[in-house]
Amino acid sequence: MQEKDERELAAAMRAGFTLIEILVAVAIIGILGTVATISITKSLDKAKVTAAQEAVRNIHAACETYKMSAKKYPGDLNALVSGEDPYLQGGEGSLEDPWGNEYRMEKKGKNIAIVSNGPDGESGNEDDVRSDKIAKSKE
């Protein structure tokens, strides 16, 4: 009877996982989670840039439409969302980029550029999203 108990105890000890096996499994899960998080973060950053590019195109188009009817560009972007028949749908929220900063309009002679400062929020960097850059890259 004692021999049977010893065999059952030995079998039970072999059936479990060792601490090292559990730690290795947890480490692998942690590494996979980190890789997935980094991948998702990069995808979200790209999606924000794409959303900003589309918004810049839309705001620029609304400015051009405003110019056709008023014979001049708006004094500021708020003119596009105000009034009974706004040129840009979405209210003032449509004038905010995906990073929470306001789009701005830069006048360049007879032309304009709509600008988002990009992820860093600082003007004049390479990560800025500009309507004049978008138009040139499509040509």
Contact map, one row per residue, 1 for C-alpha under 8 A:
1111100000000000000000000000000000000000000000000000000000000000000000000000000000000000000000000000000000000000000000000000000000000000000
1111110000000000000000000000000000000000000000000000000000000000000000000000000000000000000000000000000000000000000000000000000000000000000
1111111000000000000000000000000000000000000000000000000000000000000000000000000000000000000000000000000000000000000000000000000000000000000
1111111100000000000000000000000000000000000000000000000000000000000000000000000000000000000000000000000000000000000000000000000000000000000
1111111110000000000000000000000000000000000000000000000000000000000000000000000000000000000000000000000000000000000000000000000000000000000
0111111111000000000000000000000000000000000000000000000000000000000000000000000000000000000000000000000000000000000000000000000000000000000
0011111111100000000000000000000000000000000000000000000000000000000000000000000000000000000000000000000000000000000000000000000000000000000
0001111111110000000000000000000000000000000000000000000000000000000000000000000000000000000000000000000000000000000000000000000000000000000
0000111111111000000000000000000000000000000000000000000000000000000000000000000000000000000000000000000000000000000000000000000000000000000
0000011111111100000000000000000000000000000000000000000000000000000000000000000000000000000000000000000000000000000000000000000000000000000
0000001111111110000000000000000000000000000000000000000000000000000000000000000000000000000000000000000000000000000000000000000000000000000
0000000111111111000000000000000000000000000000000000000000000000000000000000000000000000000000000000000000000000000000000000000000000000000
0000000011111111000000000000000000000000000000000000000000000000000000000000000000000000000000000000000000000000000000000000000000000000000
0000000001111111100000000000000000000000000000000000000000000000000000000000000000000000000000000000000000000000000000000000000000000000000
0000000000111111100000000000000000000000000000000000000000000000000000000000000000000000000000000000000000000000000000000000000000000000000
0000000000011111110000000000000000000000000000000000000000000000000000000000000000000000000000000000000000000000000000000000000000000000000
0000000000000111111011000000000000000000000000000000000000000000000000000000000000000000000000000000000000000000000000000000000000000000000
0000000000000001111111000000000000000000000000000000000000000000000000000000000000000000000000000000000000000000000000000000000000000000000
0000000000000000111111100000000000000000000000000000000000000000000000000000000000000000000000000000000000000000000000000000000000000000000
0000000000000000011111110000000000000000000000000000000000000000000000000000000000000000000000000000000000000000000000000000000000000000000
0000000000000000111111111000000000000000000000000000000000000000000000000000000000000000000000000000000000000000000000000000000000000000000
0000000000000000111111111100000000000000000000000000000000000000000000000000000000000000000000000000000000000000000000000000000000000000000
0000000000000000001111111110000000000000000000000000000000000000000000000000000000000000000000000000000000000000000000000000000000000000000
0000000000000000000111111111000000000000000000000000000000000000000000000000000000000000000000000000000000000000000000000000000000000000000
0000000000000000000011111111100000000000000000000000000000000000000000000000000000000000000000000000000000000000000000000000000000000000000
0000000000000000000001111111110000000000000000000000000000000000000000000000000000000000000000000000000000000000000000000000000000000000000
0000000000000000000000111111111000000000000000000000000000000000000000000000000000000000000000000000000000000000000000000000000000000000000
0000000000000000000000011111111100000000000000000000000000000000000000000000000000000000000000000000000000000000000000000000000000000000000
0000000000000000000000001111111110000000000000000000000000000000000000000000000000000000000000000000000000000000000000000000000000000000000
0000000000000000000000000111111111000000000000000000000000000000000000000000000000000000000000000000000000000000000000000000000000000000000
0000000000000000000000000011111111100000000000000000000000000000000000000000000000000000000000000000000000000000000000000000000000000000000
0000000000000000000000000001111111110000000000000000000000000000000000000000000000000000000000000000000000000000000000000000000000000000000
0000000000000000000000000000111111111000000000000000000000000000000000000000000000000000000000000000000000000000000000000000000000000000000
0000000000000000000000000000011111111100000000000000000000000000000000000000000000000000000000000000000000000000000000000000000000000000000
0000000000000000000000000000001111111110000000000000000000000000000000000000000000000000000000000000000000000000000000000000000000000000000
0000000000000000000000000000000111111111000000000000000000000000000000000000000000000000000000000000000000000000000000000000000000000000000
0000000000000000000000000000000011111111100000000000000000000000000000000000000000000000000000000000000000000000000000000000000000000000000
0000000000000000000000000000000001111111110000000000000000000000000000000000000000000000000000000000000000000000000000000000000000000000000
0000000000000000000000000000000000111111111000000000000000000000000000000000000000000000000000000000000000000000000000000000000000000000000
0000000000000000000000000000000000011111111100000000000000000000000000000000000000000000000000000000000000000000000000000000000000000000000
0000000000000000000000000000000000001111111110000000000000000000000000000000000000000000000000000000000000000000000000000000000000000000000
0000000000000000000000000000000000000111111111000000000000000000000000000000000000000000000000000000000000000000000000000000000000000000000
0000000000000000000000000000000000000011111111100000000000000000000000000000000000000000000000000000000000000000000000000000000000000000000
0000000000000000000000000000000000000001111111110000000000000000000000000000000000000000000000000000000000000000000000000000000000000000000
0000000000000000000000000000000000000000111111111000000000000000000000000000000000000000000000000000000000000000000000000000000000000000000
0000000000000000000000000000000000000000011111111100000000000000000000000000000000000000000000000000000000000000000000000000000000000000000
0000000000000000000000000000000000000000001111111110000000000000000000000000000000000000000000000000000000000000000000000000000000000000000
0000000000000000000000000000000000000000000111111111000000000000000000000000000000000000000000000110000000000000000000000000000000000000000
0000000000000000000000000000000000000000000011111111100000000000000000000000000000000000000000000100000000000000000001000000000010000000000
0000000000000000000000000000000000000000000001111111110000000000000000000000000000000000000000000000000000000000000000000000000000000000000
0000000000000000000000000000000000000000000000111111111000000000000000000000000000000000000000000100000000000000000000000000000000000000000
0000000000000000000000000000000000000000000000011111111100000000000000000000000000000000000000001100000000000000000100000000000010000000000
0000000000000000000000000000000000000000000000001111111110000000000000000000000000000000000000000000000000000000000000000000000011100100000
0000000000000000000000000000000000000000000000000111111111000000000000000000000000000000000000000000000000000000000000000000000000000000000
0000000000000000000000000000000000000000000000000011111111100000000000000000000000000000000001001000000000000000000000000000000000000000000
0000000000000000000000000000000000000000000000000001111111110000000000000000000000000000000000000000001000000000011100000000000011100000000
0000000000000000000000000000000000000000000000000000111111111000000000000000000000000000000000000000000000000000000000000000000000100000000
0000000000000000000000000000000000000000000000000000011111111100000000000000000000000001000000000000000000000000000000000000000000000000000
0000000000000000000000000000000000000000000000000000001111111110000000000000000000000001000000000000000000000000010000000000000000000000000
0000000000000000000000000000000000000000000000000000000111111111000000000000000000000000000000000000000000000000110000000000000000100000000
0000000000000000000000000000000000000000000000000000000011111111100000000000000000000000000000000000000000000000000000000000000000000000000
0000000000000000000000000000000000000000000000000000000001111111110000000000000100000011000000000000000000000000000000000000000000000000000
0000000000000000000000000000000000000000000000000000000000111111111000001100000100000010000000000000000000000000000000000000000000000000000
0000000000000000000000000000000000000000000000000000000000011111111100001000000000000000000000000000000000000000000000000000000000000000000
0000000000000000000000000000000000000000000000000000000000001111111110000000000000000010000000000000000000000000000000000000000000000000000
0000000000000000000000000000000000000000000000000000000000000111111111111100000100000010000000000000000000000000000000000000000000000000000
0000000000000000000000000000000000000000000000000000000000000011111111111100000000000000000000000000000000000000000000000000000000000000000
0000000000000000000000000000000000000000000000000000000000000001111111110000000000000000000000000000000000000000000000000000000000000000000
0000000000000000000000000000000000000000000000000000000000000000111111100000000000000000000000000000000000000000000000000000000000000000000
0000000000000000000000000000000000000000000000000000000000000000011111111000000000000000000000000000000000000000000000000000000000000000000
0000000000000000000000000000000000000000000000000000000000000000011111111000000000000000000000000000000000000000000000000000000000000000000
0000000000000000000000000000000000000000000000000000000000000000011101111100000000000000000000000000000000000000000000000000000000000000000
0000000000000000000000000000000000000000000000000000000000000011011001111110000000000000000000000000000000000000000000000000000000000000000
0000000000000000000000000000000000000000000000000000000000000010011000011111101100000000000000000000000000000000000000000000000000000000000
0000000000000000000000000000000000000000000000000000000000000000000000001111101000000000000000000000000000000000000000000000000000000000000
0000000000000000000000000000000000000000000000000000000000000000000000000111111100000000000000000000000010000000000000000000000000000000000
0000000000000000000000000000000000000000000000000000000000000000000000000111111110000000000000100000000110000000000000000000000000000000000
0000000000000000000000000000000000000000000000000000000000000000000000000001111111000000000100100000000000000000000000000000000000000000000
0000000000000000000000000000000000000000000000000000000000000000000000000111111111100100000000000000000000000000000000000000000000000000000
0000000000000000000000000000000000000000000000000000000000000110010000000101111111000111000000000000000000000000000000000000000000000000000
0000000000000000000000000000000000000000000000000000000000000000000000000000111111100111111100000000000000000000000000000000000000000000000
0000000000000000000000000000000000000000000000000000000000000000000000000000011111111100001000000000000000000000000000000000000000000000000
0000000000000000000000000000000000000000000000000000000000000000000000000000001011111100000000000000000000000000000000000000000000000000000
0000000000000000000000000000000000000000000000000000000000000000000000000000000001111100000000000000000000000000000000000000000000000000000
0000000000000000000000000000000000000000000000000000000000000000000000000000000001111110000000000000000000000000000000000000000000000000000
0000000000000000000000000000000000000000000000000000000000000000000000000000001111111111100000000000000000000000000000000000000000000000000
0000000000000000000000000000000000000000000000000000000000000110110000000000000110001111100000000000000000000000000000000000000000000000000
0000000000000000000000000000000000000000000000000000000001100100000000000000000110000111111001000000000000000000000000000000000000000000000
0000000000000000000000000000000000000000000000000000000000000000000000000000000010000111111001000000000000000000000000000000000000000000000
0000000000000000000000000000000000000000000000000000000000000000000000000000000010000001111111000000000000000000000000000000000000000000000
0000000000000000000000000000000000000000000000000000000000000000000000000000000011000001111111100000000000000000000000000000000000000000000
0000000000000000000000000000000000000000000000000000000000000000000000000000010010000000011111110000000000000000000000000000000000000000000
0000000000000000000000000000000000000000000000000000000000000000000000000000000000000000011111110000000000000000000000000000000000000000000
0000000000000000000000000000000000000000000000000000001000000000000000000000000000000001111111111000000000000000000000000000000000000000000
0000000000000000000000000000000000000000000000000000000000000000000000000000110000000000001111111000011000000000000000000000000000000000000
0000000000000000000000000000000000000000000000000000000000000000000000000000000000000000000111111111111000000000000000000000000000000000000
0000000000000000000000000000000000000000000000000001001000000000000000000000000000000000000001111111111000000000000100000000000000000000000
0000000000000000000000000000000000000000000000011011000000000000000000000000000000000000000000011111100000000000000000000000000000000000000
0000000000000000000000000000000000000000000000010000000000000000000000000000000000000000000000011111100000000000000001101000000000000000000
0000000000000000000000000000000000000000000000000000000000000000000000000000000000000000000000011111110000000000000000000000000000000000000
0000000000000000000000000000000000000000000000000000000000000000000000000000000000000000000000011111111000000000000110001000000000000000000
0000000000000000000000000000000000000000000000000000000000000000000000000000000000000000000000111001111100000000000100000000000000000000000
0000000000000000000000000000000000000000000000000000000100000000000000000000000000000000000000111000111110000000011110000000000000000000000
0000000000000000000000000000000000000000000000000000000000000000000000000000100000000000000000000000011111000000011100000000000000000000000
0000000000000000000000000000000000000000000000000000000000000000000000000001100000000000000000000000001111100001111000000000000000000000000
0000000000000000000000000000000000000000000000000000000000000000000000000000000000000000000000000000000111110001111000000000000000000000000
0000000000000000000000000000000000000000000000000000000000000000000000000000000000000000000000000000000011111111100000000000000000000000000
0000000000000000000000000000000000000000000000000000000000000000000000000000000000000000000000000000000001111111100000000000000000000000000
0000000000000000000000000000000000000000000000000000000000000000000000000000000000000000000000000000000000111111000000000000000000000000000
0000000000000000000000000000000000000000000000000000000000000000000000000000000000000000000000000000000000111111000000000000000000000000000
0000000000000000000000000000000000000000000000000000000000000000000000000000000000000000000000000000000000111111100000000000000000000000000
0000000000000000000000000000000000000000000000000000000000000000000000000000000000000000000000000000000011111111110000000000000000000000000
0000000000000000000000000000000000000000000000000000000000010000000000000000000000000000000000000000000011110011111000000000000001110000000
0000000000000000000000000000000000000000000000000000000100110000000000000000000000000000000000000000001111000001111100000000000001110000000
0000000000000000000000000000000000000000000000000000000100000000000000000000000000000000000000000000001111000000111110000000000111100000000
0000000000000000000000000000000000000000000000000001000100000000000000000000000000000000000000001000111100000000011111000000000111000000000
0000000000000000000000000000000000000000000000000000000000000000000000000000000000000000000000000000101000000000001111111111101110000000000
0000000000000000000000000000000000000000000000001000000000000000000000000000000000000000000000000010000000000000000111111100001110000000000
0000000000000000000000000000000000000000000000000000000000000000000000000000000000000000000000000010000000000000000011111000001100000000000
0000000000000000000000000000000000000000000000000000000000000000000000000000000000000000000000000000000000000000000011111100001000000000000
0000000000000000000000000000000000000000000000000000000000000000000000000000000000000000000000000010100000000000000011111110000000000000000
0000000000000000000000000000000000000000000000000000000000000000000000000000000000000000000000000000000000000000000011011111100000000000000
0000000000000000000000000000000000000000000000000000000000000000000000000000000000000000000000000000000000000000000010001111100100000000000
0000000000000000000000000000000000000000000000000000000000000000000000000000000000000000000000000000000000000000000010000111110100000000000
0000000000000000000000000000000000000000000000000000000000000000000000000000000000000000000000000000000000000000000010000111111100000000000
0000000000000000000000000000000000000000000000000000000000000000000000000000000000000000000000000000000000000000000000000001111100000000000
0000000000000000000000000000000000000000000000000000000000000000000000000000000000000000000000000000000000000000000011110000111110000000000
0000000000000000000000000000000000000000000000000000000000000000000000000000000000000000000000000000000000000000001111100011111111000000000
0000000000000000000000000000000000000000000000001001100100000000000000000000000000000000000000000000000000000000001111000000001111101100000
0000000000000000000000000000000000000000000000000000100100000000000000000000000000000000000000000000000000000000111100000000000111111100000
0000000000000000000000000000000000000000000000000000100110010000000000000000000000000000000000000000000000000000111000000000000011111110000
0000000000000000000000000000000000000000000000000000000000000000000000000000000000000000000000000000000000000000110000000000000001111111000
0000000000000000000000000000000000000000000000000000000000000000000000000000000000000000000000000000000000000000000000000000000011111111100
0000000000000000000000000000000000000000000000000000100000000000000000000000000000000000000000000000000000000000000000000000000011111111110
0000000000000000000000000000000000000000000000000000000000000000000000000000000000000000000000000000000000000000000000000000000000111111111
0000000000000000000000000000000000000000000000000000000000000000000000000000000000000000000000000000000000000000000000000000000000011111111
0000000000000000000000000000000000000000000000000000000000000000000000000000000000000000000000000000000000000000000000000000000000001111111
0000000000000000000000000000000000000000000000000000000000000000000000000000000000000000000000000000000000000000000000000000000000000111111
0000000000000000000000000000000000000000000000000000000000000000000000000000000000000000000000000000000000000000000000000000000000000011111
